[in-house]
Amino acid sequence: MKVSVVTPNYNGAEFLKNYFKSLNEDSECIGEVIIVDNGSDDSSLDYIESNSFNFPVVVIKNDENRGFAPAVNQGILKAKFDYIFSLNNDTEIEKGSIKAMLDLIEDEKVFSVQSKMLQSDNRKLIDDAGDEYNILAWTKKIGENQPSGNFNEVFEIFSSCAGAALYKKQLLEKIGLFDDNYFAYMEDVDLAIRAQINGYKNLLCPDAIVYHIGSATSGSRYNEFKVKIAARNNVWTVYKNIPIPFKIINFIFLFIGFFIKYVFFSRKGFGSLYMEGIKEGLNTRSNLEKVNFKKSNLKNYFRLEYKLIINALKFLKK
């Protein structure tokens, strides 16, 4: 089995040397690497064109920065292999990681497999071992800043982080790709919810190790761009995926969750931008394609609701 590695790139020349070096060392299961360049004006394309690699490299050139989700979708549609390894450009992967992920994803009920992402500048700490999402509409990285030796068993996670995750192309074609409207942020959680609605699950692969710089393209952890677009996308995620009866049941929790986030970002000086994102999400939600409710998936909706509640309880206990 081989994978198509799909990586969006926007002015990431400084990261590509280590990125390609690590892929060269783990090329046994790589059928191709697809770089989707979002209008870079640095030396990214020059670097790719002037070097040789242990696998074919396909470059898709965009005239502008179309965002993470649309770029990954371009790569998926171009991919020749049955498995899509969505990988950020600011990463390095340990040898054997792709094979370990492929071994896990063979289960017919598995939609995606998440690598254990470690912090590039402190490799003794976890960056992201998957994402949790709860009834308050909060997203949280699993294991962030915990010792890298934690989470050494395979277990089910709510969502794989698309910065370093393996997906089945066949299932992506079945339930839909990443939502182009999102541009960036929350697109992987939205996809994970759709997968669970259709009865699939996401797993962490502790033997797949990826070192991640983090926020290399978009900047700091909290900035004007991130705060606004993430708030908008969170509104969209609830609107698209949750049926009306569950929206009614969850309304008070969603209200509390969004309110607390507003207070949090207000203290950091981003309150007005957060509200702008919420308003934009509400005003544009009708432009989105909602997930069609099917009675056959009712059990999956209840399972999803249970996970949302449990994740909120886990968060509140900490």
Buried (B, 14 or more C-beta within 10 A) or exposed (E): EBBBBBBBBBBBBBBBEBBBEBBBBBBEBBBBBBBBBBEBEBEBBEBBEEEEBBBEBBBBEBEEBBBBBBBBBBBBBBBEBBBBBBBBBBBBBBEBBBBBBBBBBEEEEBBBBBBBBBBBEEEEBBBBBBBBBBBBBBBBBBBBEBEBEEBEEEEEBBBBBBBBBBBBBEBBEEBBBBBBBBBBBBBBBBBBBBBBBBEBBBBBBBBBBBBBBBEBBBEEEBEEBBBBBBBBBBBBBBBBBBBEEBEEBBEEBBEEBBEEBBEEBBEEEBBEBBBBBBBBBEEBBEEBEEBEBEEEBEEBBEBBBEBBBBBBEEBEEE
